[in-house]
Amino acid sequence: MWWFWHSFFKFSIHYQQYCNTTKMIASMNGSNNSTLAQKYPAVASWIKEDTIEITHEFRRDIVARASDEEGVIWEGDGFRTLDEAMQALEAGIEKWIKDNF
Protein backbone atom coordinates (compact mmCIF):
# COMPACT_ATOMS: atom_id res chain seq x y z
CA MET A 1 0.00 0.00 0.00
CA TRP A 2 2.98 2.31 0.50
CA TRP A 3 3.48 2.51 -3.29
CA PHE A 4 -0.03 3.96 -3.67
CA TRP A 5 0.66 6.82 -1.26
CA HIS A 6 4.14 7.34 -2.70
CA SER A 7 2.70 7.58 -6.23
CA PHE A 8 -0.14 9.80 -5.06
CA PHE A 9 2.31 12.09 -3.25
CA LYS A 10 4.53 12.33 -6.35
CA PHE A 11 1.48 13.12 -8.50
CA SER A 12 0.35 15.79 -6.05
CA ILE A 13 3.77 17.45 -6.05
CA HIS A 14 4.00 17.41 -9.85
CA TYR A 15 0.45 18.73 -10.21
CA GLN A 16 1.16 21.51 -7.72
CA GLN A 17 4.40 22.40 -9.52
CA TYR A 18 2.52 22.39 -12.85
CA CYS A 19 -0.16 24.70 -11.46
CA ASN A 20 2.41 27.08 -9.97
CA THR A 21 4.41 27.12 -13.21
CA THR A 22 1.27 27.71 -15.24
CA LYS A 23 0.30 30.60 -12.97
CA MET A 24 3.80 32.09 -13.26
CA ILE A 25 3.82 31.84 -17.06
CA ALA A 26 0.28 33.19 -17.29
CA SER A 27 1.26 36.14 -15.13
CA MET A 28 4.29 36.81 -17.35
CA ASN A 29 2.15 36.69 -20.51
CA GLY A 30 -0.96 38.36 -19.15
CA SER A 31 -1.88 41.95 -18.56
CA ASN A 32 -0.66 41.85 -14.96
CA ASN A 33 2.93 41.01 -15.88
CA SER A 34 4.76 44.19 -14.92
CA THR A 35 6.64 42.78 -11.93
CA LEU A 36 7.92 39.53 -13.44
CA ALA A 37 8.50 40.98 -16.90
CA GLN A 38 10.46 43.88 -15.41
CA LYS A 39 12.54 41.61 -13.19
CA TYR A 40 13.17 38.98 -15.90
CA PRO A 41 12.76 40.71 -19.29
CA ALA A 42 14.75 38.14 -21.28
CA VAL A 43 12.68 35.27 -19.85
CA ALA A 44 9.43 37.15 -20.46
CA SER A 45 10.45 37.79 -24.06
CA TRP A 46 11.74 34.22 -24.57
CA ILE A 47 8.52 32.48 -23.54
CA LYS A 48 6.49 34.37 -26.11
CA GLU A 49 7.87 32.07 -28.82
CA ASP A 50 10.11 29.52 -27.12
CA THR A 51 10.15 27.38 -23.98
CA ILE A 52 11.51 27.48 -20.46
CA GLU A 53 11.36 24.64 -17.98
CA ILE A 54 11.91 24.80 -14.24
CA THR A 55 11.69 21.48 -12.48
CA HIS A 56 13.17 19.34 -9.76
CA GLU A 57 15.21 16.35 -10.82
CA PHE A 58 16.52 13.59 -8.61
CA ARG A 59 19.78 14.64 -6.90
CA ARG A 60 19.99 17.89 -8.88
CA ASP A 61 17.83 20.26 -6.79
CA ILE A 62 16.06 22.75 -9.07
CA VAL A 63 16.89 22.53 -12.78
CA ALA A 64 16.18 25.33 -15.25
CA ARG A 65 16.30 25.06 -19.05
CA ALA A 66 15.64 27.31 -22.00
CA SER A 67 15.03 25.77 -25.39
CA ASP A 68 14.03 26.77 -28.88
CA GLU A 69 12.93 24.73 -31.88
CA GLU A 70 16.48 23.37 -32.27
CA GLY A 71 16.87 22.16 -28.69
CA VAL A 72 18.21 23.25 -25.32
CA ILE A 73 20.15 26.52 -25.52
CA TRP A 74 20.89 26.83 -21.79
CA GLU A 75 20.64 24.59 -18.72
CA GLY A 76 21.60 25.05 -15.11
CA ASP A 77 21.04 23.05 -11.93
CA GLY A 78 21.70 23.05 -8.20
CA PHE A 79 19.47 26.03 -7.46
CA ARG A 80 17.91 26.13 -4.00
CA THR A 81 15.16 28.62 -4.78
CA LEU A 82 12.97 29.56 -7.71
CA ASP A 83 14.42 33.06 -7.63
CA GLU A 84 17.98 31.70 -8.02
CA ALA A 85 16.82 29.60 -10.97
CA MET A 86 15.04 32.54 -12.60
CA GLN A 87 18.08 34.82 -12.18
CA ALA A 88 20.36 32.21 -13.76
CA LEU A 89 17.83 31.56 -16.53
CA GLU A 90 17.66 35.30 -17.23
CA ALA A 91 21.46 35.54 -17.44
CA GLY A 92 21.72 32.41 -19.59
CA ILE A 93 19.13 33.61 -22.10
CA GLU A 94 20.70 37.08 -22.24
CA LYS A 95 24.14 35.55 -22.92
CA TRP A 96 22.78 33.23 -25.60
CA ILE A 97 20.99 36.10 -27.36
CA LYS A 98 24.13 38.25 -27.18
CA ASP A 99 26.33 35.44 -28.55
CA ASN A 100 23.95 34.42 -31.35
CA PHE A 101 22.48 37.69 -32.63
Biopython code that builds the backbone (N, CA, C, O; Angstrom):
import numpy as np
from Bio.PDB.StructureBuilder import StructureBuilder

atoms = [
    (1, "MET", "N", (0.813, -1.191, 0.000)),
    (1, "MET", "CA", (0.000, 0.000, 0.000)),
    (1, "MET", "C", (0.864, 1.266, 0.000)),
    (1, "MET", "O", (0.408, 2.334, -0.410)),
    (2, "TRP", "N", (2.112, 1.142, 0.461)),
    (2, "TRP", "CA", (2.982, 2.312, 0.499)),
    (2, "TRP", "C", (3.186, 2.889, -0.894)),
    (2, "TRP", "O", (3.289, 4.106, -1.045)),
    (3, "TRP", "N", (3.248, 2.032, -1.922)),
    (3, "TRP", "CA", (3.479, 2.511, -3.288)),
    (3, "TRP", "C", (2.335, 3.409, -3.763)),
    (3, "TRP", "O", (2.557, 4.345, -4.532)),
    (4, "PHE", "N", (1.097, 3.121, -3.299)),
    (4, "PHE", "CA", (-0.032, 3.962, -3.673)),
    (4, "PHE", "C", (0.166, 5.380, -3.141)),
    (4, "PHE", "O", (0.018, 6.352, -3.882)),
    (5, "TRP", "N", (0.502, 5.496, -1.855)),
    (5, "TRP", "CA", (0.662, 6.821, -1.258)),
    (5, "TRP", "C", (1.882, 7.521, -1.824)),
    (5, "TRP", "O", (1.867, 8.737, -2.015)),
    (6, "HIS", "N", (2.945, 6.765, -2.097)),
    (6, "HIS", "CA", (4.139, 7.343, -2.700)),
    (6, "HIS", "C", (3.799, 7.904, -4.080)),
    (6, "HIS", "O", (4.180, 9.030, -4.398)),
    (7, "SER", "N", (3.091, 7.136, -4.896)),
    (7, "SER", "CA", (2.698, 7.584, -6.233)),
    (7, "SER", "C", (1.743, 8.767, -6.155)),
    (7, "SER", "O", (1.859, 9.717, -6.929)),
    (8, "PHE", "N", (0.808, 8.708, -5.227)),
    (8, "PHE", "CA", (-0.138, 9.805, -5.061)),
    (8, "PHE", "C", (0.592, 11.076, -4.642)),
    (8, "PHE", "O", (0.305, 12.160, -5.150)),
    (9, "PHE", "N", (1.538, 10.941, -3.712)),
    (9, "PHE", "CA", (2.314, 12.089, -3.249)),
    (9, "PHE", "C", (3.114, 12.690, -4.404)),
    (9, "PHE", "O", (3.135, 13.909, -4.573)),
    (10, "LYS", "N", (3.772, 11.841, -5.203)),
    (10, "LYS", "CA", (4.533, 12.330, -6.346)),
    (10, "LYS", "C", (3.616, 13.050, -7.336)),
    (10, "LYS", "O", (3.970, 14.110, -7.853)),
    (11, "PHE", "N", (2.439, 12.479, -7.600)),
    (11, "PHE", "CA", (1.485, 13.115, -8.504)),
    (11, "PHE", "C", (1.071, 14.478, -7.956)),
    (11, "PHE", "O", (1.012, 15.457, -8.700)),
    (12, "SER", "N", (0.785, 14.543, -6.659)),
    (12, "SER", "CA", (0.347, 15.792, -6.045)),
    (12, "SER", "C", (1.415, 16.867, -6.173)),
    (12, "SER", "O", (1.112, 18.020, -6.480)),
    (13, "ILE", "N", (2.667, 16.485, -5.935)),
    (13, "ILE", "CA", (3.769, 17.448, -6.046)),
    (13, "ILE", "C", (3.890, 17.933, -7.482)),
    (13, "ILE", "O", (4.004, 19.136, -7.719)),
    (14, "HIS", "N", (3.868, 17.017, -8.446)),
    (14, "HIS", "CA", (3.998, 17.406, -9.845)),
    (14, "HIS", "C", (2.831, 18.277, -10.288)),
    (14, "HIS", "O", (3.023, 19.248, -11.020)),
    (15, "TYR", "N", (1.616, 17.934, -9.845)),
    (15, "TYR", "CA", (0.446, 18.728, -10.212)),
    (15, "TYR", "C", (0.562, 20.133, -9.614)),
    (15, "TYR", "O", (0.257, 21.123, -10.279)),
    (16, "GLN", "N", (1.001, 20.211, -8.366)),
    (16, "GLN", "CA", (1.160, 21.507, -7.718)),
    (16, "GLN", "C", (2.228, 22.326, -8.441)),
    (16, "GLN", "O", (2.036, 23.519, -8.675)),
    (17, "GLN", "N", (3.358, 21.695, -8.797)),
    (17, "GLN", "CA", (4.401, 22.405, -9.523)),
    (17, "GLN", "C", (3.881, 22.869, -10.876)),
    (17, "GLN", "O", (4.182, 23.982, -11.308)),
    (18, "TYR", "N", (3.095, 22.018, -11.556)),
    (18, "TYR", "CA", (2.516, 22.388, -12.845)),
    (18, "TYR", "C", (1.606, 23.602, -12.689)),
    (18, "TYR", "O", (1.679, 24.540, -13.482)),
    (19, "CYS", "N", (0.757, 23.586, -11.678)),
    (19, "CYS", "CA", (-0.162, 24.702, -11.455)),
    (19, "CYS", "C", (0.602, 25.984, -11.154)),
    (19, "CYS", "O", (0.270, 27.045, -11.684)),
    (20, "ASN", "N", (1.621, 25.893, -10.308)),
    (20, "ASN", "CA", (2.407, 27.076, -9.972)),
    (20, "ASN", "C", (3.150, 27.605, -11.190)),
    (20, "ASN", "O", (3.220, 28.816, -11.397)),
    (21, "THR", "N", (3.706, 26.704, -11.997)),
    (21, "THR", "CA", (4.408, 27.123, -13.205)),
    (21, "THR", "C", (3.443, 27.759, -14.187)),
    (21, "THR", "O", (3.757, 28.779, -14.802)),
    (22, "THR", "N", (2.269, 27.160, -14.336)),
    (22, "THR", "CA", (1.266, 27.710, -15.243)),
    (22, "THR", "C", (0.856, 29.106, -14.794)),
    (22, "THR", "O", (0.715, 30.011, -15.616)),
    (23, "LYS", "N", (0.666, 29.280, -13.490)),
    (23, "LYS", "CA", (0.299, 30.601, -12.974)),
    (23, "LYS", "C", (1.409, 31.610, -13.239)),
    (23, "LYS", "O", (1.139, 32.753, -13.610)),
    (24, "MET", "N", (2.677, 31.183, -13.046)),
    (24, "MET", "CA", (3.796, 32.086, -13.263)),
    (24, "MET", "C", (3.871, 32.498, -14.729)),
    (24, "MET", "O", (4.036, 33.679, -15.034)),
    (25, "ILE", "N", (3.751, 31.537, -15.632)),
    (25, "ILE", "CA", (3.823, 31.841, -17.057)),
    (25, "ILE", "C", (2.642, 32.702, -17.479)),
    (25, "ILE", "O", (2.801, 33.643, -18.256)),
    (26, "ALA", "N", (1.460, 32.384, -16.968)),
    (26, "ALA", "CA", (0.281, 33.191, -17.286)),
    (26, "ALA", "C", (0.480, 34.619, -16.798)),
    (26, "ALA", "O", (0.097, 35.565, -17.486)),
    (27, "SER", "N", (1.068, 34.783, -15.633)),
    (27, "SER", "CA", (1.263, 36.145, -15.129)),
    (27, "SER", "C", (2.329, 36.882, -15.932)),
    (27, "SER", "O", (2.293, 38.109, -16.019)),
    (28, "MET", "N", (3.280, 36.152, -16.523)),
    (28, "MET", "CA", (4.288, 36.809, -17.354)),
    (28, "MET", "C", (3.704, 37.183, -18.717)),
    (28, "MET", "O", (4.131, 38.168, -19.321)),
    (29, "ASN", "N", (2.748, 36.420, -19.199)),
    (29, "ASN", "CA", (2.152, 36.687, -20.507)),
    (29, "ASN", "C", (0.922, 37.574, -20.433)),
    (29, "ASN", "O", (0.540, 38.186, -21.430)),
    (30, "GLY", "N", (0.304, 37.650, -19.280)),
    (30, "GLY", "CA", (-0.958, 38.364, -19.151)),
    (30, "GLY", "C", (-0.789, 39.854, -18.979)),
    (30, "GLY", "O", (0.307, 40.399, -19.103)),
    (31, "SER", "N", (-1.902, 40.497, -18.692)),
    (31, "SER", "CA", (-1.881, 41.949, -18.557)),
    (31, "SER", "C", (-1.260, 42.396, -17.232)),
    (31, "SER", "O", (-0.833, 43.543, -17.100)),
    (32, "ASN", "N", (-1.212, 41.502, -16.268)),
    (32, "ASN", "CA", (-0.661, 41.851, -14.959)),
    (32, "ASN", "C", (0.767, 41.322, -14.845)),
    (32, "ASN", "O", (1.104, 40.660, -13.864)),
    (33, "ASN", "N", (1.604, 41.607, -15.834)),
    (33, "ASN", "CA", (2.928, 41.015, -15.878)),
    (33, "ASN", "C", (4.042, 41.984, -15.549)),
    (33, "ASN", "O", (5.211, 41.642, -15.727)),
    (34, "SER", "N", (3.735, 43.164, -15.083)),
    (34, "SER", "CA", (4.759, 44.186, -14.925)),
    (34, "SER", "C", (5.884, 43.759, -13.994)),
    (34, "SER", "O", (7.047, 44.020, -14.302)),
    (35, "THR", "N", (5.594, 43.123, -12.883)),
    (35, "THR", "CA", (6.636, 42.776, -11.930)),
    (35, "THR", "C", (7.582, 41.718, -12.473)),
    (35, "THR", "O", (8.794, 41.933, -12.490)),
    (36, "LEU", "N", (7.059, 40.581, -12.918)),
    (36, "LEU", "CA", (7.923, 39.525, -13.437)),
    (36, "LEU", "C", (8.612, 39.931, -14.733)),
    (36, "LEU", "O", (9.799, 39.657, -14.908)),
    (37, "ALA", "N", (7.904, 40.567, -15.626)),
    (37, "ALA", "CA", (8.497, 40.983, -16.897)),
    (37, "ALA", "C", (9.584, 42.032, -16.686)),
    (37, "ALA", "O", (10.568, 42.061, -17.426)),
    (38, "GLN", "N", (9.418, 42.882, -15.694)),
    (38, "GLN", "CA", (10.459, 43.881, -15.405)),
    (38, "GLN", "C", (11.671, 43.236, -14.750)),
    (38, "GLN", "O", (12.808, 43.614, -15.029)),
    (39, "LYS", "N", (11.429, 42.268, -13.884)),
    (39, "LYS", "CA", (12.543, 41.614, -13.191)),
    (39, "LYS", "C", (13.289, 40.645, -14.111)),
    (39, "LYS", "O", (14.508, 40.508, -14.005)),
    (40, "TYR", "N", (12.570, 39.978, -15.006)),
    (40, "TYR", "CA", (13.168, 38.982, -15.904)),
    (40, "TYR", "C", (12.753, 39.267, -17.352)),
    (40, "TYR", "O", (12.003, 38.481, -17.930)),
    (41, "PRO", "N", (13.217, 40.357, -17.947)),
    (41, "PRO", "CA", (12.757, 40.711, -19.292)),
    (41, "PRO", "C", (13.153, 39.705, -20.373)),
    (41, "PRO", "O", (12.379, 39.469, -21.302)),
    (42, "ALA", "N", (14.336, 39.114, -20.270)),
    (42, "ALA", "CA", (14.752, 38.137, -21.281)),
    (42, "ALA", "C", (13.876, 36.887, -21.215)),
    (42, "ALA", "O", (13.499, 36.340, -22.251)),
    (43, "VAL", "N", (13.554, 36.439, -20.017)),
    (43, "VAL", "CA", (12.676, 35.270, -19.852)),
    (43, "VAL", "C", (11.287, 35.597, -20.373)),
    (43, "VAL", "O", (10.688, 34.800, -21.096)),
    (44, "ALA", "N", (10.773, 36.760, -20.013)),
    (44, "ALA", "CA", (9.431, 37.154, -20.460)),
    (44, "ALA", "C", (9.364, 37.220, -21.983)),
    (44, "ALA", "O", (8.363, 36.820, -22.578)),
    (45, "SER", "N", (10.408, 37.717, -22.607)),
    (45, "SER", "CA", (10.453, 37.787, -24.064)),
    (45, "SER", "C", (10.605, 36.390, -24.673)),
    (45, "SER", "O", (9.969, 36.067, -25.676)),
    (46, "TRP", "N", (11.457, 35.568, -24.054)),
    (46, "TRP", "CA", (11.740, 34.225, -24.568)),
    (46, "TRP", "C", (10.491, 33.353, -24.630)),
    (46, "TRP", "O", (10.281, 32.642, -25.613)),
    (47, "ILE", "N", (9.662, 33.403, -23.592)),
    (47, "ILE", "CA", (8.519, 32.480, -23.541)),
    (47, "ILE", "C", (7.386, 32.875, -24.471)),
    (47, "ILE", "O", (6.396, 32.151, -24.582)),
    (48, "LYS", "N", (7.517, 34.004, -25.136)),
    (48, "LYS", "CA", (6.494, 34.368, -26.112)),
    (48, "LYS", "C", (6.546, 33.450, -27.328)),
    (48, "LYS", "O", (5.521, 33.204, -27.964)),
    (49, "GLU", "N", (7.744, 32.939, -27.659)),
    (49, "GLU", "CA", (7.866, 32.072, -28.822)),
    (49, "GLU", "C", (8.606, 30.771, -28.550)),
    (49, "GLU", "O", (8.526, 29.831, -29.342)),
    (50, "ASP", "N", (9.323, 30.712, -27.441)),
    (50, "ASP", "CA", (10.108, 29.520, -27.121)),
    (50, "ASP", "C", (9.726, 28.993, -25.745)),
    (50, "ASP", "O", (8.692, 29.380, -25.200)),
    (51, "THR", "N", (10.547, 28.114, -25.177)),
    (51, "THR", "CA", (10.154, 27.382, -23.979)),
    (51, "THR", "C", (11.178, 27.524, -22.865)),
    (51, "THR", "O", (12.386, 27.522, -23.101)),
    (52, "ILE", "N", (10.662, 27.650, -21.635)),
    (52, "ILE", "CA", (11.507, 27.485, -20.459)),
    (52, "ILE", "C", (10.928, 26.344, -19.637)),
    (52, "ILE", "O", (9.736, 26.046, -19.709)),
    (53, "GLU", "N", (11.788, 25.717, -18.862)),
    (53, "GLU", "CA", (11.362, 24.638, -17.978)),
    (53, "GLU", "C", (12.085, 24.801, -16.656)),
    (53, "GLU", "O", (13.307, 24.946, -16.618)),
    (54, "ILE", "N", (11.333, 24.776, -15.588)),
    (54, "ILE", "CA", (11.908, 24.801, -14.245)),
    (54, "ILE", "C", (11.307, 23.611, -13.520)),
    (54, "ILE", "O", (10.090, 23.508, -13.367)),
    (55, "THR", "N", (12.167, 22.725, -13.083)),
    (55, "THR", "CA", (11.686, 21.485, -12.481)),
    (55, "THR", "C", (12.658, 21.023, -11.411)),
    (55, "THR", "O", (13.716, 21.621, -11.215)),
    (56, "HIS", "N", (12.295, 19.975, -10.735)),
    (56, "HIS", "CA", (13.168, 19.344, -9.756)),
    (56, "HIS", "C", (13.504, 17.963, -10.280)),
    (56, "HIS", "O", (12.607, 17.181, -10.594)),
    (57, "GLU", "N", (14.785, 17.657, -10.375)),
    (57, "GLU", "CA", (15.211, 16.346, -10.823)),
    (57, "GLU", "C", (15.992, 15.672, -9.707)),
    (57, "GLU", "O", (16.667, 16.329, -8.914)),
    (58, "PHE", "N", (15.889, 14.372, -9.661)),
    (58, "PHE", "CA", (16.515, 13.587, -8.611)),
    (58, "PHE", "C", (17.996, 13.932, -8.475)),
    (58, "PHE", "O", (18.752, 13.857, -9.444)),
    (59, "ARG", "N", (18.399, 14.310, -7.270)),
    (59, "ARG", "CA", (19.775, 14.642, -6.901)),
    (59, "ARG", "C", (20.347, 15.859, -7.617)),
    (59, "ARG", "O", (21.566, 16.032, -7.651)),
    (60, "ARG", "N", (19.498, 16.702, -8.188)),
    (60, "ARG", "CA", (19.993, 17.888, -8.880)),
    (60, "ARG", "C", (19.361, 19.173, -8.345)),
    (60, "ARG", "O", (19.598, 20.241, -8.908)),
    (61, "ASP", "N", (18.578, 19.107, -7.295)),
    (61, "ASP", "CA", (17.833, 20.261, -6.795)),
    (61, "ASP", "C", (16.967, 20.823, -7.918)),
    (61, "ASP", "O", (16.376, 20.058, -8.679)),
    (62, "ILE", "N", (16.885, 22.134, -8.033)),
    (62, "ILE", "CA", (16.062, 22.745, -9.067)),
    (62, "ILE", "C", (16.874, 22.847, -10.358)),
    (62, "ILE", "O", (18.033, 23.262, -10.340)),
    (63, "VAL", "N", (16.265, 22.472, -11.458)),
    (63, "VAL", "CA", (16.894, 22.532, -12.781)),
    (63, "VAL", "C", (16.109, 23.517, -13.631)),
    (63, "VAL", "O", (14.878, 23.496, -13.637)),
    (64, "ALA", "N", (16.814, 24.375, -14.344)),
    (64, "ALA", "CA", (16.178, 25.334, -15.248)),
    (64, "ALA", "C", (16.758, 25.147, -16.643)),
    (64, "ALA", "O", (17.964, 24.956, -16.806)),
    (65, "ARG", "N", (15.878, 25.205, -17.656)),
    (65, "ARG", "CA", (16.299, 25.058, -19.050)),
    (65, "ARG", "C", (15.570, 26.072, -19.917)),
    (65, "ARG", "O", (14.423, 26.435, -19.656)),
    (66, "ALA", "N", (16.259, 26.512, -20.943)),
    (66, "ALA", "CA", (15.637, 27.315, -21.998)),
    (66, "ALA", "C", (15.890, 26.584, -23.297)),
    (66, "ALA", "O", (17.007, 26.138, -23.559)),
    (67, "SER", "N", (14.860, 26.461, -24.108)),
    (67, "SER", "CA", (15.033, 25.774, -25.386)),
    (67, "SER", "C", (14.268, 26.495, -26.479)),
    (67, "SER", "O", (13.309, 27.225, -26.229)),
    (68, "ASP", "N", (14.731, 26.262, -27.709)),
    (68, "ASP", "CA", (14.029, 26.765, -28.876)),
    (68, "ASP", "C", (13.714, 25.574, -29.766)),
    (68, "ASP", "O", (13.820, 24.429, -29.328)),
    (69, "GLU", "N", (13.329, 25.830, -31.006)),
    (69, "GLU", "CA", (12.933, 24.731, -31.884)),
    (69, "GLU", "C", (14.081, 23.785, -32.212)),
    (69, "GLU", "O", (13.845, 22.666, -32.668)),
    (70, "GLU", "N", (15.321, 24.217, -31.987)),
    (70, "GLU", "CA", (16.480, 23.372, -32.274)),
    (70, "GLU", "C", (16.960, 22.576, -31.064)),
    (70, "GLU", "O", (17.778, 21.668, -31.213)),
    (71, "GLY", "N", (16.473, 22.893, -29.888)),
    (71, "GLY", "CA", (16.868, 22.160, -28.692)),
    (71, "GLY", "C", (17.205, 23.074, -27.533)),
    (71, "GLY", "O", (16.874, 24.260, -27.545)),
    (72, "VAL", "N", (17.863, 22.517, -26.533)),
    (72, "VAL", "CA", (18.209, 23.249, -25.315)),
    (72, "VAL", "C", (19.336, 24.236, -25.626)),
    (72, "VAL", "O", (20.376, 23.852, -26.162)),
    (73, "ILE", "N", (19.123, 25.497, -25.288)),
    (73, "ILE", "CA", (20.148, 26.518, -25.520)),
    (73, "ILE", "C", (20.883, 26.882, -24.221)),
    (73, "ILE", "O", (21.986, 27.428, -24.254)),
    (74, "TRP", "N", (20.260, 26.574, -23.088)),
    (74, "TRP", "CA", (20.892, 26.831, -21.787)),
    (74, "TRP", "C", (20.270, 25.912, -20.752)),
    (74, "TRP", "O", (19.067, 25.655, -20.774)),
    (75, "GLU", "N", (21.119, 25.409, -19.827)),
    (75, "GLU", "CA", (20.636, 24.585, -18.723)),
    (75, "GLU", "C", (21.507, 24.832, -17.511)),
    (75, "GLU", "O", (22.727, 24.952, -17.624)),
    (76, "GLY", "N", (20.886, 24.906, -16.370)),
    (76, "GLY", "CA", (21.600, 25.048, -15.109)),
    (76, "GLY", "C", (20.900, 24.241, -14.039)),
    (76, "GLY", "O", (19.695, 24.005, -14.123)),
    (77, "ASP", "N", (21.659, 23.811, -13.016)),
    (77, "ASP", "CA", (21.035, 23.053, -11.926)),
    (77, "ASP", "C", (21.698, 23.405, -10.605)),
    (77, "ASP", "O", (22.660, 24.172, -10.553)),
    (78, "GLY", "N", (21.162, 22.827, -9.540)),
    (78, "GLY", "CA", (21.700, 23.053, -8.205)),
    (78, "GLY", "C", (21.121, 24.282, -7.518)),
    (78, "GLY", "O", (21.643, 24.717, -6.492)),
    (79, "PHE", "N", (20.069, 24.839, -8.060)),
    (79, "PHE", "CA", (19.466, 26.028, -7.459)),
    (79, "PHE", "C", (18.625, 25.619, -6.259)),
    (79, "PHE", "O", (17.946, 24.593, -6.286)),
    (80, "ARG", "N", (18.676, 26.418, -5.217)),
    (80, "ARG", "CA", (17.914, 26.129, -4.004)),
    (80, "ARG", "C", (16.557, 26.816, -3.996)),
    (80, "ARG", "O", (15.641, 26.375, -3.301)),
    (81, "THR", "N", (16.423, 27.888, -4.760)),
    (81, "THR", "CA", (15.158, 28.622, -4.779)),
    (81, "THR", "C", (14.743, 28.910, -6.219)),
    (81, "THR", "O", (15.565, 28.871, -7.135)),
    (82, "LEU", "N", (13.474, 29.197, -6.401)),
    (82, "LEU", "CA", (12.965, 29.564, -7.713)),
    (82, "LEU", "C", (13.600, 30.869, -8.180)),
    (82, "LEU", "O", (13.889, 31.028, -9.365)),
    (83, "ASP", "N", (13.816, 31.794, -7.266)),
    (83, "ASP", "CA", (14.419, 33.064, -7.634)),
    (83, "ASP", "C", (15.838, 32.864, -8.161)),
    (83, "ASP", "O", (16.214, 33.488, -9.153)),
    (84, "GLU", "N", (16.631, 32.009, -7.520)),
    (84, "GLU", "CA", (17.977, 31.696, -8.023)),
    (84, "GLU", "C", (17.902, 31.127, -9.433)),
    (84, "GLU", "O", (18.679, 31.514, -10.306)),
    (85, "ALA", "N", (16.977, 30.217, -9.651)),
    (85, "ALA", "CA", (16.823, 29.599, -10.971)),
    (85, "ALA", "C", (16.415, 30.638, -12.011)),
    (85, "ALA", "O", (16.937, 30.635, -13.126)),
    (86, "MET", "N", (15.496, 31.518, -11.661)),
    (86, "MET", "CA", (15.043, 32.544, -12.598)),
    (86, "MET", "C", (16.157, 33.534, -12.926)),
    (86, "MET", "O", (16.286, 33.955, -14.076)),
    (87, "GLN", "N", (16.968, 33.912, -11.928)),
    (87, "GLN", "CA", (18.081, 34.825, -12.177)),
    (87, "GLN", "C", (19.100, 34.194, -13.120)),
    (87, "GLN", "O", (19.587, 34.849, -14.041)),
    (88, "ALA", "N", (19.422, 32.918, -12.890)),
    (88, "ALA", "CA", (20.364, 32.213, -13.757)),
    (88, "ALA", "C", (19.789, 32.025, -15.155)),
    (88, "ALA", "O", (20.505, 32.161, -16.147)),
    (89, "LEU", "N", (18.509, 31.715, -15.235)),
    (89, "LEU", "CA", (17.832, 31.563, -16.527)),
    (89, "LEU", "C", (17.869, 32.888, -17.292)),
    (89, "LEU", "O", (18.141, 32.904, -18.493)),
    (90, "GLU", "N", (17.602, 33.972, -16.616)),
    (90, "GLU", "CA", (17.661, 35.299, -17.230)),
    (90, "GLU", "C", (19.057, 35.568, -17.794)),
    (90, "GLU", "O", (19.195, 36.002, -18.938)),
    (91, "ALA", "N", (20.085, 35.310, -16.994)),
    (91, "ALA", "CA", (21.464, 35.543, -17.441)),
    (91, "ALA", "C", (21.836, 34.617, -18.595)),
    (91, "ALA", "O", (22.502, 35.042, -19.540)),
    (92, "GLY", "N", (21.413, 33.360, -18.526)),
    (92, "GLY", "CA", (21.716, 32.407, -19.590)),
    (92, "GLY", "C", (21.074, 32.782, -20.912)),
    (92, "GLY", "O", (21.713, 32.693, -21.961)),
    (93, "ILE", "N", (19.824, 33.197, -20.872)),
    (93, "ILE", "CA", (19.130, 33.609, -22.100)),
    (93, "ILE", "C", (19.758, 34.880, -22.664)),
    (93, "ILE", "O", (19.974, 34.985, -23.872)),
    (94, "GLU", "N", (20.052, 35.850, -21.787)),
    (94, "GLU", "CA", (20.698, 37.083, -22.240)),
    (94, "GLU", "C", (22.025, 36.796, -22.923)),
    (94, "GLU", "O", (22.317, 37.366, -23.974)),
    (95, "LYS", "N", (22.841, 35.907, -22.332)),
    (95, "LYS", "CA", (24.140, 35.545, -22.923)),
    (95, "LYS", "C", (23.957, 34.861, -24.258)),
    (95, "LYS", "O", (24.673, 35.166, -25.211)),
    (96, "TRP", "N", (23.010, 33.940, -24.347)),
    (96, "TRP", "CA", (22.778, 33.226, -25.600)),
    (96, "TRP", "C", (22.333, 34.191, -26.704)),
    (96, "TRP", "O", (22.789, 34.092, -27.843)),
    (97, "ILE", "N", (21.449, 35.113, -26.364)),
    (97, "ILE", "CA", (20.991, 36.096, -27.356)),
    (97, "ILE", "C", (22.160, 36.965, -27.809)),
    (97, "ILE", "O", (22.317, 37.233, -29.001)),
    (98, "LYS", "N", (22.978, 37.404, -26.853)),
    (98, "LYS", "CA", (24.131, 38.247, -27.183)),
    (98, "LYS", "C", (25.122, 37.500, -28.085)),
    (98, "LYS", "O", (25.647, 38.075, -29.039)),
    (99, "ASP", "N", (25.375, 36.233, -27.785)),
    (99, "ASP", "CA", (26.331, 35.439, -28.554)),
    (99, "ASP", "C", (25.823, 35.032, -29.925)),
    (99, "ASP", "O", (26.625, 34.779, -30.825)),
    (100, "ASN", "N", (24.513, 34.964, -30.106)),
    (100, "ASN", "CA", (23.950, 34.425, -31.347)),
    (100, "ASN", "C", (23.262, 35.451, -32.243)),
    (100, "ASN", "O", (22.841, 35.115, -33.350)),
    (101, "PHE", "N", (23.142, 36.688, -31.787)),
    (101, "PHE", "CA", (22.481, 37.688, -32.633)),
    (101, "PHE", "C", (23.299, 38.952, -32.688)),
    (101, "PHE", "O", (22.907, 39.912, -33.351)),
]
sb = StructureBuilder()
sb.init_structure("model")
sb.init_model(0)
sb.init_chain("A")
sb.init_seg("    ")
for serial, (resi, resn, name, xyz) in enumerate(atoms, 1):
    if name == "N":
        sb.init_residue(resn, " ", resi, " ")
    sb.init_atom(name, np.array(xyz, "f"), 0.0, 1.0, " ", f" {name:<3s}", serial, name[0])
structure = sb.get_structure()
